[in-house]
Amino acid sequence: MQLFYTPNISEKTHTFSKDESRHCIKVLRKKVGDDIYLVDGKGNLYHTTLIDDNPKSCTVEIKQKELDFNKRNYKIHMVVSPTKNNDRFEWFLEKVTEIGVDEITPIICQNSERKVIKIDRLNKILVAAMKQSLKAHLPKLNKAVSWKEFIKQKFNTDRFIAHCGQGRKTPLKQWLKPQQDVMILIGPEGDFSDTEVREAMGSGFVPVSLGKSRLRTETAAVAACHTISLTNE
């Protein structure tokens, strides 16, 4: 199944953009009468039929709307410091979208080396990963927030902080419960500062371990997301 993404679908028919039309007709070689599947990023899957194979503006007729396609009964909010190498952060976004994530917040910590991220580019990566992994829900990517702004907020969910510092840490998998919303903090290459760890714990974040190996930021984030996903299998 090949998915096409369009955020606003309200008519009985839908005409693709020029780029999408070219991809559909020229690259995938779709013809009139072929089944085409659309997602809106809000969890809905649309079963459609191609009725016009113009390579510059092809059109489909919507036959069926499938609500909450492959909806999960829990939510994951990843709060991750951007990596110095932007490619690594993009890799993280791609992989957690494939696994299944609902919300991502880039957080700027004391030891963060990258302070600015390009939301538009990163959203394109999320869209591509959503389509590739046959999902109908597009993760929400928030604007980057400073540690001070973030830690002042109130959270009503199970929340954890994975760090490499000293102190007692329980493996993340031992804390997880099926069908429970989770937020997890992953720090920068230089890790969270001692002050940030203390402030997080004071705000109800439980310190956890992701294993005995010291992981890169993006690896730790993917490992955490996968651990949560497996708990809910």
Biotite code that builds the C-alpha atoms (Angstrom):
import biotite.structure as struc

atoms = struc.array([
    struc.Atom([0.000, 0.000, 0.000], chain_id="A", res_id=1, res_name="MET", atom_name="CA", element="C"),
    struc.Atom([1.352, 3.416, -1.028], chain_id="A", res_id=2, res_name="GLN", atom_name="CA", element="C"),
    struc.Atom([0.193, 6.368, 1.092], chain_id="A", res_id=3, res_name="LEU", atom_name="CA", element="C"),
    struc.Atom([-0.224, 9.980, 0.026], chain_id="A", res_id=4, res_name="PHE", atom_name="CA", element="C"),
    struc.Atom([-0.473, 12.757, 2.602], chain_id="A", res_id=5, res_name="TYR", atom_name="CA", element="C"),
    struc.Atom([-2.783, 15.736, 2.505], chain_id="A", res_id=6, res_name="THR", atom_name="CA", element="C"),
    struc.Atom([-3.794, 17.543, 5.714], chain_id="A", res_id=7, res_name="PRO", atom_name="CA", element="C"),
    struc.Atom([-7.177, 18.813, 4.514], chain_id="A", res_id=8, res_name="ASN", atom_name="CA", element="C"),
    struc.Atom([-9.630, 16.458, 2.819], chain_id="A", res_id=9, res_name="ILE", atom_name="CA", element="C"),
    struc.Atom([-13.227, 17.656, 2.763], chain_id="A", res_id=10, res_name="SER", atom_name="CA", element="C"),
    struc.Atom([-14.634, 16.962, -0.707], chain_id="A", res_id=11, res_name="GLU", atom_name="CA", element="C"),
    struc.Atom([-15.788, 13.808, -2.450], chain_id="A", res_id=12, res_name="LYS", atom_name="CA", element="C"),
    struc.Atom([-12.848, 14.239, -4.791], chain_id="A", res_id=13, res_name="THR", atom_name="CA", element="C"),
    struc.Atom([-9.306, 15.402, -4.174], chain_id="A", res_id=14, res_name="HIS", atom_name="CA", element="C"),
    struc.Atom([-6.802, 16.840, -6.642], chain_id="A", res_id=15, res_name="THR", atom_name="CA", element="C"),
    struc.Atom([-3.132, 16.311, -5.898], chain_id="A", res_id=16, res_name="PHE", atom_name="CA", element="C"),
    struc.Atom([-0.503, 19.024, -6.003], chain_id="A", res_id=17, res_name="SER", atom_name="CA", element="C"),
    struc.Atom([1.835, 19.142, -9.001], chain_id="A", res_id=18, res_name="LYS", atom_name="CA", element="C"),
    struc.Atom([4.622, 17.295, -7.167], chain_id="A", res_id=19, res_name="ASP", atom_name="CA", element="C"),
    struc.Atom([2.289, 14.639, -5.768], chain_id="A", res_id=20, res_name="GLU", atom_name="CA", element="C"),
    struc.Atom([0.648, 14.198, -9.168], chain_id="A", res_id=21, res_name="SER", atom_name="CA", element="C"),
    struc.Atom([3.990, 13.652, -10.857], chain_id="A", res_id=22, res_name="ARG", atom_name="CA", element="C"),
    struc.Atom([5.009, 11.128, -8.192], chain_id="A", res_id=23, res_name="HIS", atom_name="CA", element="C"),
    struc.Atom([1.708, 9.279, -8.490], chain_id="A", res_id=24, res_name="CYS", atom_name="CA", element="C"),
    struc.Atom([1.506, 9.157, -12.289], chain_id="A", res_id=25, res_name="ILE", atom_name="CA", element="C"),
    struc.Atom([5.092, 9.351, -13.560], chain_id="A", res_id=26, res_name="LYS", atom_name="CA", element="C"),
    struc.Atom([6.961, 7.547, -10.776], chain_id="A", res_id=27, res_name="VAL", atom_name="CA", element="C"),
    struc.Atom([4.404, 5.042, -9.476], chain_id="A", res_id=28, res_name="LEU", atom_name="CA", element="C"),
    struc.Atom([2.688, 4.777, -12.884], chain_id="A", res_id=29, res_name="ARG", atom_name="CA", element="C"),
    struc.Atom([-0.829, 4.801, -11.473], chain_id="A", res_id=30, res_name="LYS", atom_name="CA", element="C"),
    struc.Atom([-3.709, 4.657, -13.964], chain_id="A", res_id=31, res_name="LYS", atom_name="CA", element="C"),
    struc.Atom([-7.407, 5.587, -13.953], chain_id="A", res_id=32, res_name="VAL", atom_name="CA", element="C"),
    struc.Atom([-9.256, 3.017, -11.858], chain_id="A", res_id=33, res_name="GLY", atom_name="CA", element="C"),
    struc.Atom([-6.319, 2.262, -9.546], chain_id="A", res_id=34, res_name="ASP", atom_name="CA", element="C"),
    struc.Atom([-6.816, 2.291, -5.775], chain_id="A", res_id=35, res_name="ASP", atom_name="CA", element="C"),
    struc.Atom([-5.107, 5.227, -4.038], chain_id="A", res_id=36, res_name="ILE", atom_name="CA", element="C"),
    struc.Atom([-4.802, 5.671, -0.282], chain_id="A", res_id=37, res_name="TYR", atom_name="CA", element="C"),
    struc.Atom([-4.618, 9.059, 1.454], chain_id="A", res_id=38, res_name="LEU", atom_name="CA", element="C"),
    struc.Atom([-3.885, 9.988, 5.066], chain_id="A", res_id=39, res_name="VAL", atom_name="CA", element="C"),
    struc.Atom([-4.563, 13.352, 6.676], chain_id="A", res_id=40, res_name="ASP", atom_name="CA", element="C"),
    struc.Atom([-2.084, 13.079, 9.556], chain_id="A", res_id=41, res_name="GLY", atom_name="CA", element="C"),
    struc.Atom([-5.009, 13.143, 12.016], chain_id="A", res_id=42, res_name="LYS", atom_name="CA", element="C"),
    struc.Atom([-5.456, 9.386, 12.105], chain_id="A", res_id=43, res_name="GLY", atom_name="CA", element="C"),
    struc.Atom([-7.795, 8.948, 9.148], chain_id="A", res_id=44, res_name="ASN", atom_name="CA", element="C"),
    struc.Atom([-7.199, 6.733, 6.125], chain_id="A", res_id=45, res_name="LEU", atom_name="CA", element="C"),
    struc.Atom([-9.064, 7.462, 2.885], chain_id="A", res_id=46, res_name="TYR", atom_name="CA", element="C"),
    struc.Atom([-9.733, 4.752, 0.299], chain_id="A", res_id=47, res_name="HIS", atom_name="CA", element="C"),
    struc.Atom([-9.965, 6.428, -3.107], chain_id="A", res_id=48, res_name="THR", atom_name="CA", element="C"),
    struc.Atom([-9.981, 5.627, -6.805], chain_id="A", res_id=49, res_name="THR", atom_name="CA", element="C"),
    struc.Atom([-7.969, 7.495, -9.426], chain_id="A", res_id=50, res_name="LEU", atom_name="CA", element="C"),
    struc.Atom([-10.377, 9.176, -11.863], chain_id="A", res_id=51, res_name="ILE", atom_name="CA", element="C"),
    struc.Atom([-7.981, 11.532, -13.679], chain_id="A", res_id=52, res_name="ASP", atom_name="CA", element="C"),
    struc.Atom([-4.350, 10.569, -14.340], chain_id="A", res_id=53, res_name="ASP", atom_name="CA", element="C"),
    struc.Atom([-3.127, 13.996, -15.456], chain_id="A", res_id=54, res_name="ASN", atom_name="CA", element="C"),
    struc.Atom([0.557, 14.028, -14.366], chain_id="A", res_id=55, res_name="PRO", atom_name="CA", element="C"),
    struc.Atom([0.277, 17.703, -13.374], chain_id="A", res_id=56, res_name="LYS", atom_name="CA", element="C"),
    struc.Atom([-3.001, 17.515, -11.416], chain_id="A", res_id=57, res_name="SER", atom_name="CA", element="C"),
    struc.Atom([-4.348, 14.002, -10.945], chain_id="A", res_id=58, res_name="CYS", atom_name="CA", element="C"),
    struc.Atom([-7.662, 13.545, -9.139], chain_id="A", res_id=59, res_name="THR", atom_name="CA", element="C"),
    struc.Atom([-9.104, 10.799, -6.970], chain_id="A", res_id=60, res_name="VAL", atom_name="CA", element="C"),
    struc.Atom([-12.644, 10.018, -5.864], chain_id="A", res_id=61, res_name="GLU", atom_name="CA", element="C"),
    struc.Atom([-13.048, 9.245, -2.152], chain_id="A", res_id=62, res_name="ILE", atom_name="CA", element="C"),
    struc.Atom([-14.843, 5.935, -1.582], chain_id="A", res_id=63, res_name="LYS", atom_name="CA", element="C"),
    struc.Atom([-14.371, 5.332, 2.123], chain_id="A", res_id=64, res_name="GLN", atom_name="CA", element="C"),
    struc.Atom([-13.014, 7.089, 5.211], chain_id="A", res_id=65, res_name="LYS", atom_name="CA", element="C"),
    struc.Atom([-11.460, 4.828, 7.840], chain_id="A", res_id=66, res_name="GLU", atom_name="CA", element="C"),
    struc.Atom([-11.362, 6.625, 11.191], chain_id="A", res_id=67, res_name="LEU", atom_name="CA", element="C"),
    struc.Atom([-8.534, 6.179, 13.702], chain_id="A", res_id=68, res_name="ASP", atom_name="CA", element="C"),
    struc.Atom([-6.512, 3.894, 11.446], chain_id="A", res_id=69, res_name="PHE", atom_name="CA", element="C"),
    struc.Atom([-4.182, 1.739, 13.586], chain_id="A", res_id=70, res_name="ASN", atom_name="CA", element="C"),
    struc.Atom([-4.807, 4.020, 16.560], chain_id="A", res_id=71, res_name="LYS", atom_name="CA", element="C"),
    struc.Atom([-2.808, 3.192, 19.688], chain_id="A", res_id=72, res_name="ARG", atom_name="CA", element="C"),
    struc.Atom([-4.322, 3.273, 23.183], chain_id="A", res_id=73, res_name="ASN", atom_name="CA", element="C"),
    struc.Atom([-1.411, 5.186, 24.714], chain_id="A", res_id=74, res_name="TYR", atom_name="CA", element="C"),
    struc.Atom([0.653, 8.262, 23.871], chain_id="A", res_id=75, res_name="LYS", atom_name="CA", element="C"),
    struc.Atom([4.392, 8.909, 23.812], chain_id="A", res_id=76, res_name="ILE", atom_name="CA", element="C"),
    struc.Atom([5.858, 12.395, 24.225], chain_id="A", res_id=77, res_name="HIS", atom_name="CA", element="C"),
    struc.Atom([9.595, 12.502, 23.499], chain_id="A", res_id=78, res_name="MET", atom_name="CA", element="C"),
    struc.Atom([11.446, 15.535, 24.897], chain_id="A", res_id=79, res_name="VAL", atom_name="CA", element="C"),
    struc.Atom([14.895, 15.414, 23.307], chain_id="A", res_id=80, res_name="VAL", atom_name="CA", element="C"),
    struc.Atom([17.805, 17.822, 23.062], chain_id="A", res_id=81, res_name="SER", atom_name="CA", element="C"),
    struc.Atom([18.842, 18.491, 19.427], chain_id="A", res_id=82, res_name="PRO", atom_name="CA", element="C"),
    struc.Atom([22.142, 16.853, 18.505], chain_id="A", res_id=83, res_name="THR", atom_name="CA", element="C"),
    struc.Atom([25.155, 18.825, 17.289], chain_id="A", res_id=84, res_name="LYS", atom_name="CA", element="C"),
    struc.Atom([25.021, 16.872, 14.030], chain_id="A", res_id=85, res_name="ASN", atom_name="CA", element="C"),
    struc.Atom([21.632, 17.692, 12.557], chain_id="A", res_id=86, res_name="ASN", atom_name="CA", element="C"),
    struc.Atom([21.551, 14.450, 10.547], chain_id="A", res_id=87, res_name="ASP", atom_name="CA", element="C"),
    struc.Atom([21.461, 12.462, 13.765], chain_id="A", res_id=88, res_name="ARG", atom_name="CA", element="C"),
    struc.Atom([18.432, 14.361, 15.044], chain_id="A", res_id=89, res_name="PHE", atom_name="CA", element="C"),
    struc.Atom([16.675, 13.843, 11.725], chain_id="A", res_id=90, res_name="GLU", atom_name="CA", element="C"),
    struc.Atom([17.457, 10.128, 11.958], chain_id="A", res_id=91, res_name="TRP", atom_name="CA", element="C"),
    struc.Atom([15.897, 10.052, 15.427], chain_id="A", res_id=92, res_name="PHE", atom_name="CA", element="C"),
    struc.Atom([12.733, 11.734, 14.145], chain_id="A", res_id=93, res_name="LEU", atom_name="CA", element="C"),
    struc.Atom([12.430, 9.262, 11.285], chain_id="A", res_id=94, res_name="GLU", atom_name="CA", element="C"),
    struc.Atom([12.882, 6.186, 13.462], chain_id="A", res_id=95, res_name="LYS", atom_name="CA", element="C"),
    struc.Atom([10.551, 7.146, 16.317], chain_id="A", res_id=96, res_name="VAL", atom_name="CA", element="C"),
    struc.Atom([7.865, 8.033, 13.780], chain_id="A", res_id=97, res_name="THR", atom_name="CA", element="C"),
    struc.Atom([8.239, 4.568, 12.267], chain_id="A", res_id=98, res_name="GLU", atom_name="CA", element="C"),
    struc.Atom([7.985, 2.981, 15.729], chain_id="A", res_id=99, res_name="ILE", atom_name="CA", element="C"),
    struc.Atom([5.131, 5.218, 16.844], chain_id="A", res_id=100, res_name="GLY", atom_name="CA", element="C"),
    struc.Atom([5.268, 8.544, 18.675], chain_id="A", res_id=101, res_name="VAL", atom_name="CA", element="C"),
    struc.Atom([2.668, 11.250, 19.283], chain_id="A", res_id=102, res_name="ASP", atom_name="CA", element="C"),
    struc.Atom([4.562, 14.370, 20.267], chain_id="A", res_id=103, res_name="GLU", atom_name="CA", element="C"),
    struc.Atom([8.161, 15.565, 20.096], chain_id="A", res_id=104, res_name="ILE", atom_name="CA", element="C"),
    struc.Atom([9.602, 18.586, 21.898], chain_id="A", res_id=105, res_name="THR", atom_name="CA", element="C"),
    struc.Atom([13.197, 19.696, 21.193], chain_id="A", res_id=106, res_name="PRO", atom_name="CA", element="C"),
    struc.Atom([14.636, 21.005, 24.450], chain_id="A", res_id=107, res_name="ILE", atom_name="CA", element="C"),
    struc.Atom([17.630, 23.314, 24.820], chain_id="A", res_id=108, res_name="ILE", atom_name="CA", element="C"),
    struc.Atom([19.636, 22.321, 27.884], chain_id="A", res_id=109, res_name="CYS", atom_name="CA", element="C"),
    struc.Atom([22.728, 23.753, 29.535], chain_id="A", res_id=110, res_name="GLN", atom_name="CA", element="C"),
    struc.Atom([25.022, 21.426, 27.564], chain_id="A", res_id=111, res_name="ASN", atom_name="CA", element="C"),
    struc.Atom([23.134, 21.603, 24.248], chain_id="A", res_id=112, res_name="SER", atom_name="CA", element="C"),
    struc.Atom([25.423, 22.524, 21.358], chain_id="A", res_id=113, res_name="GLU", atom_name="CA", element="C"),
    struc.Atom([22.631, 23.100, 18.844], chain_id="A", res_id=114, res_name="ARG", atom_name="CA", element="C"),
    struc.Atom([20.244, 25.895, 19.754], chain_id="A", res_id=115, res_name="LYS", atom_name="CA", element="C"),
    struc.Atom([18.229, 26.289, 16.523], chain_id="A", res_id=116, res_name="VAL", atom_name="CA", element="C"),
    struc.Atom([16.233, 23.745, 14.533], chain_id="A", res_id=117, res_name="ILE", atom_name="CA", element="C"),
    struc.Atom([14.410, 24.072, 11.210], chain_id="A", res_id=118, res_name="LYS", atom_name="CA", element="C"),
    struc.Atom([10.841, 23.032, 11.910], chain_id="A", res_id=119, res_name="ILE", atom_name="CA", element="C"),
    struc.Atom([9.730, 22.994, 8.248], chain_id="A", res_id=120, res_name="ASP", atom_name="CA", element="C"),
    struc.Atom([12.470, 20.601, 7.176], chain_id="A", res_id=121, res_name="ARG", atom_name="CA", element="C"),
    struc.Atom([11.918, 18.345, 10.170], chain_id="A", res_id=122, res_name="LEU", atom_name="CA", element="C"),
    struc.Atom([8.177, 18.184, 9.511], chain_id="A", res_id=123, res_name="ASN", atom_name="CA", element="C"),
    struc.Atom([8.914, 16.938, 5.987], chain_id="A", res_id=124, res_name="LYS", atom_name="CA", element="C"),
    struc.Atom([10.943, 14.114, 7.486], chain_id="A", res_id=125, res_name="ILE", atom_name="CA", element="C"),
    struc.Atom([8.046, 13.237, 9.797], chain_id="A", res_id=126, res_name="LEU", atom_name="CA", element="C"),
    struc.Atom([5.618, 13.158, 6.864], chain_id="A", res_id=127, res_name="VAL", atom_name="CA", element="C"),
    struc.Atom([7.889, 10.891, 4.834], chain_id="A", res_id=128, res_name="ALA", atom_name="CA", element="C"),
    struc.Atom([8.398, 8.517, 7.772], chain_id="A", res_id=129, res_name="ALA", atom_name="CA", element="C"),
    struc.Atom([4.660, 8.451, 8.496], chain_id="A", res_id=130, res_name="MET", atom_name="CA", element="C"),
    struc.Atom([3.877, 7.433, 4.925], chain_id="A", res_id=131, res_name="LYS", atom_name="CA", element="C"),
    struc.Atom([6.719, 4.918, 4.704], chain_id="A", res_id=132, res_name="GLN", atom_name="CA", element="C"),
    struc.Atom([5.622, 3.159, 7.908], chain_id="A", res_id=133, res_name="SER", atom_name="CA", element="C"),
    struc.Atom([1.936, 3.105, 6.839], chain_id="A", res_id=134, res_name="LEU", atom_name="CA", element="C"),
    struc.Atom([0.685, 5.346, 9.624], chain_id="A", res_id=135, res_name="LYS", atom_name="CA", element="C"),
    struc.Atom([-2.155, 7.860, 9.489], chain_id="A", res_id=136, res_name="ALA", atom_name="CA", element="C"),
    struc.Atom([-1.117, 9.957, 12.477], chain_id="A", res_id=137, res_name="HIS", atom_name="CA", element="C"),
    struc.Atom([1.516, 12.669, 12.019], chain_id="A", res_id=138, res_name="LEU", atom_name="CA", element="C"),
    struc.Atom([3.495, 13.317, 15.215], chain_id="A", res_id=139, res_name="PRO", atom_name="CA", element="C"),
    struc.Atom([3.214, 16.828, 16.604], chain_id="A", res_id=140, res_name="LYS", atom_name="CA", element="C"),
    struc.Atom([6.579, 18.599, 16.464], chain_id="A", res_id=141, res_name="LEU", atom_name="CA", element="C"),
    struc.Atom([6.746, 21.485, 18.919], chain_id="A", res_id=142, res_name="ASN", atom_name="CA", element="C"),
    struc.Atom([9.027, 24.485, 18.702], chain_id="A", res_id=143, res_name="LYS", atom_name="CA", element="C"),
    struc.Atom([12.293, 24.213, 20.609], chain_id="A", res_id=144, res_name="ALA", atom_name="CA", element="C"),
    struc.Atom([11.933, 25.226, 24.238], chain_id="A", res_id=145, res_name="VAL", atom_name="CA", element="C"),
    struc.Atom([14.534, 26.149, 26.847], chain_id="A", res_id=146, res_name="SER", atom_name="CA", element="C"),
    struc.Atom([14.985, 23.988, 29.925], chain_id="A", res_id=147, res_name="TRP", atom_name="CA", element="C"),
    struc.Atom([13.779, 26.796, 32.188], chain_id="A", res_id=148, res_name="LYS", atom_name="CA", element="C"),
    struc.Atom([10.568, 27.216, 30.167], chain_id="A", res_id=149, res_name="GLU", atom_name="CA", element="C"),
    struc.Atom([9.938, 23.501, 29.997], chain_id="A", res_id=150, res_name="PHE", atom_name="CA", element="C"),
    struc.Atom([10.451, 22.592, 33.637], chain_id="A", res_id=151, res_name="ILE", atom_name="CA", element="C"),
    struc.Atom([7.979, 25.268, 34.802], chain_id="A", res_id=152, res_name="LYS", atom_name="CA", element="C"),
    struc.Atom([5.112, 23.437, 33.101], chain_id="A", res_id=153, res_name="GLN", atom_name="CA", element="C"),
    struc.Atom([2.681, 21.072, 34.814], chain_id="A", res_id=154, res_name="LYS", atom_name="CA", element="C"),
    struc.Atom([2.419, 17.532, 33.448], chain_id="A", res_id=155, res_name="PHE", atom_name="CA", element="C"),
    struc.Atom([-0.301, 14.961, 34.008], chain_id="A", res_id=156, res_name="ASN", atom_name="CA", element="C"),
    struc.Atom([1.384, 11.820, 32.729], chain_id="A", res_id=157, res_name="THR", atom_name="CA", element="C"),
    struc.Atom([3.989, 9.256, 33.729], chain_id="A", res_id=158, res_name="ASP", atom_name="CA", element="C"),
    struc.Atom([7.323, 10.977, 33.163], chain_id="A", res_id=159, res_name="ARG", atom_name="CA", element="C"),
    struc.Atom([10.925, 9.846, 33.161], chain_id="A", res_id=160, res_name="PHE", atom_name="CA", element="C"),
    struc.Atom([14.410, 11.258, 32.681], chain_id="A", res_id=161, res_name="ILE", atom_name="CA", element="C"),
    struc.Atom([17.223, 9.143, 31.229], chain_id="A", res_id=162, res_name="ALA", atom_name="CA", element="C"),
    struc.Atom([20.656, 10.463, 32.190], chain_id="A", res_id=163, res_name="HIS", atom_name="CA", element="C"),
    struc.Atom([24.225, 9.204, 32.613], chain_id="A", res_id=164, res_name="CYS", atom_name="CA", element="C"),
    struc.Atom([24.961, 10.793, 35.986], chain_id="A", res_id=165, res_name="GLY", atom_name="CA", element="C"),
    struc.Atom([25.389, 9.175, 39.367], chain_id="A", res_id=166, res_name="GLN", atom_name="CA", element="C"),
    struc.Atom([22.484, 8.103, 41.516], chain_id="A", res_id=167, res_name="GLY", atom_name="CA", element="C"),
    struc.Atom([19.990, 5.299, 41.613], chain_id="A", res_id=168, res_name="ARG", atom_name="CA", element="C"),
    struc.Atom([18.240, 4.568, 38.324], chain_id="A", res_id=169, res_name="LYS", atom_name="CA", element="C"),
    struc.Atom([15.757, 1.810, 37.587], chain_id="A", res_id=170, res_name="THR", atom_name="CA", element="C"),
    struc.Atom([15.493, 0.284, 34.096], chain_id="A", res_id=171, res_name="PRO", atom_name="CA", element="C"),
    struc.Atom([12.759, 2.091, 32.176], chain_id="A", res_id=172, res_name="LEU", atom_name="CA", element="C"),
    struc.Atom([10.960, -1.158, 31.329], chain_id="A", res_id=173, res_name="LYS", atom_name="CA", element="C"),
    struc.Atom([10.324, -1.839, 35.027], chain_id="A", res_id=174, res_name="GLN", atom_name="CA", element="C"),
    struc.Atom([8.303, 1.361, 35.396], chain_id="A", res_id=175, res_name="TRP", atom_name="CA", element="C"),
    struc.Atom([6.166, 1.061, 32.288], chain_id="A", res_id=176, res_name="LEU", atom_name="CA", element="C"),
    struc.Atom([2.524, 0.034, 32.296], chain_id="A", res_id=177, res_name="LYS", atom_name="CA", element="C"),
    struc.Atom([0.507, -0.918, 29.211], chain_id="A", res_id=178, res_name="PRO", atom_name="CA", element="C"),
    struc.Atom([-1.954, 1.684, 27.904], chain_id="A", res_id=179, res_name="GLN", atom_name="CA", element="C"),
    struc.Atom([-0.313, 4.440, 29.946], chain_id="A", res_id=180, res_name="GLN", atom_name="CA", element="C"),
    struc.Atom([0.731, 7.801, 28.468], chain_id="A", res_id=181, res_name="ASP", atom_name="CA", element="C"),
    struc.Atom([4.469, 8.441, 28.834], chain_id="A", res_id=182, res_name="VAL", atom_name="CA", element="C"),
    struc.Atom([6.799, 11.433, 28.624], chain_id="A", res_id=183, res_name="MET", atom_name="CA", element="C"),
    struc.Atom([10.555, 10.874, 28.587], chain_id="A", res_id=184, res_name="ILE", atom_name="CA", element="C"),
    struc.Atom([13.451, 13.326, 28.705], chain_id="A", res_id=185, res_name="LEU", atom_name="CA", element="C"),
    struc.Atom([16.633, 12.624, 26.720], chain_id="A", res_id=186, res_name="ILE", atom_name="CA", element="C"),
    struc.Atom([19.552, 15.018, 27.139], chain_id="A", res_id=187, res_name="GLY", atom_name="CA", element="C"),
    struc.Atom([22.293, 16.414, 24.863], chain_id="A", res_id=188, res_name="PRO", atom_name="CA", element="C"),
    struc.Atom([25.677, 14.880, 24.033], chain_id="A", res_id=189, res_name="GLU", atom_name="CA", element="C"),
    struc.Atom([27.088, 16.382, 27.243], chain_id="A", res_id=190, res_name="GLY", atom_name="CA", element="C"),
    struc.Atom([24.127, 14.974, 29.229], chain_id="A", res_id=191, res_name="ASP", atom_name="CA", element="C"),
    struc.Atom([21.887, 16.900, 31.576], chain_id="A", res_id=192, res_name="PHE", atom_name="CA", element="C"),
    struc.Atom([23.575, 19.041, 34.195], chain_id="A", res_id=193, res_name="SER", atom_name="CA", element="C"),
    struc.Atom([23.260, 17.964, 37.841], chain_id="A", res_id=194, res_name="ASP", atom_name="CA", element="C"),
    struc.Atom([20.960, 20.924, 38.408], chain_id="A", res_id=195, res_name="THR", atom_name="CA", element="C"),
    struc.Atom([18.674, 19.888, 35.547], chain_id="A", res_id=196, res_name="GLU", atom_name="CA", element="C"),
    struc.Atom([18.447, 16.336, 36.900], chain_id="A", res_id=197, res_name="VAL", atom_name="CA", element="C"),
    struc.Atom([17.528, 17.637, 40.353], chain_id="A", res_id=198, res_name="ARG", atom_name="CA", element="C"),
    struc.Atom([14.935, 20.030, 38.941], chain_id="A", res_id=199, res_name="GLU", atom_name="CA", element="C"),
    struc.Atom([13.407, 17.272, 36.830], chain_id="A", res_id=200, res_name="ALA", atom_name="CA", element="C"),
    struc.Atom([13.144, 14.937, 39.800], chain_id="A", res_id=201, res_name="MET", atom_name="CA", element="C"),
    struc.Atom([11.594, 17.783, 41.797], chain_id="A", res_id=202, res_name="GLY", atom_name="CA", element="C"),
    struc.Atom([8.943, 18.034, 39.064], chain_id="A", res_id=203, res_name="SER", atom_name="CA", element="C"),
    struc.Atom([8.075, 14.360, 39.287], chain_id="A", res_id=204, res_name="GLY", atom_name="CA", element="C"),
    struc.Atom([10.395, 12.891, 36.632], chain_id="A", res_id=205, res_name="PHE", atom_name="CA", element="C"),
    struc.Atom([11.682, 9.464, 37.605], chain_id="A", res_id=206, res_name="VAL", atom_name="CA", element="C"),
    struc.Atom([15.370, 8.760, 36.768], chain_id="A", res_id=207, res_name="PRO", atom_name="CA", element="C"),
    struc.Atom([15.681, 5.672, 34.582], chain_id="A", res_id=208, res_name="VAL", atom_name="CA", element="C"),
    struc.Atom([18.303, 3.557, 32.850], chain_id="A", res_id=209, res_name="SER", atom_name="CA", element="C"),
    struc.Atom([18.203, 2.419, 29.221], chain_id="A", res_id=210, res_name="LEU", atom_name="CA", element="C"),
    struc.Atom([20.808, -0.304, 29.719], chain_id="A", res_id=211, res_name="GLY", atom_name="CA", element="C"),
    struc.Atom([24.468, -0.671, 30.633], chain_id="A", res_id=212, res_name="LYS", atom_name="CA", element="C"),
    struc.Atom([25.884, 0.926, 27.490], chain_id="A", res_id=213, res_name="SER", atom_name="CA", element="C"),
    struc.Atom([26.423, 4.660, 27.181], chain_id="A", res_id=214, res_name="ARG", atom_name="CA", element="C"),
    struc.Atom([24.212, 5.661, 24.255], chain_id="A", res_id=215, res_name="LEU", atom_name="CA", element="C"),
    struc.Atom([24.254, 8.637, 21.930], chain_id="A", res_id=216, res_name="ARG", atom_name="CA", element="C"),
    struc.Atom([21.347, 11.053, 22.322], chain_id="A", res_id=217, res_name="THR", atom_name="CA", element="C"),
    struc.Atom([19.528, 9.828, 19.226], chain_id="A", res_id=218, res_name="GLU", atom_name="CA", element="C"),
    struc.Atom([20.138, 6.149, 20.057], chain_id="A", res_id=219, res_name="THR", atom_name="CA", element="C"),
    struc.Atom([18.872, 6.612, 23.598], chain_id="A", res_id=220, res_name="ALA", atom_name="CA", element="C"),
    struc.Atom([15.727, 8.307, 22.317], chain_id="A", res_id=221, res_name="ALA", atom_name="CA", element="C"),
    struc.Atom([14.979, 5.531, 19.832], chain_id="A", res_id=222, res_name="VAL", atom_name="CA", element="C"),
    struc.Atom([15.709, 2.848, 22.448], chain_id="A", res_id=223, res_name="ALA", atom_name="CA", element="C"),
    struc.Atom([13.325, 4.517, 24.910], chain_id="A", res_id=224, res_name="ALA", atom_name="CA", element="C"),
    struc.Atom([10.568, 4.835, 22.308], chain_id="A", res_id=225, res_name="CYS", atom_name="CA", element="C"),
    struc.Atom([10.957, 1.191, 21.285], chain_id="A", res_id=226, res_name="HIS", atom_name="CA", element="C"),
    struc.Atom([10.903, 0.009, 24.909], chain_id="A", res_id=227, res_name="THR", atom_name="CA", element="C"),
    struc.Atom([7.614, 1.852, 25.479], chain_id="A", res_id=228, res_name="ILE", atom_name="CA", element="C"),
    struc.Atom([6.188, 0.439, 22.253], chain_id="A", res_id=229, res_name="SER", atom_name="CA", element="C"),
    struc.Atom([7.121, -3.151, 23.147], chain_id="A", res_id=230, res_name="LEU", atom_name="CA", element="C"),
    struc.Atom([5.493, -2.758, 26.558], chain_id="A", res_id=231, res_name="THR", atom_name="CA", element="C"),
    struc.Atom([2.222, -2.103, 24.753], chain_id="A", res_id=232, res_name="ASN", atom_name="CA", element="C"),
    struc.Atom([2.440, -5.000, 22.282], chain_id="A", res_id=233, res_name="GLU", atom_name="CA", element="C"),
])
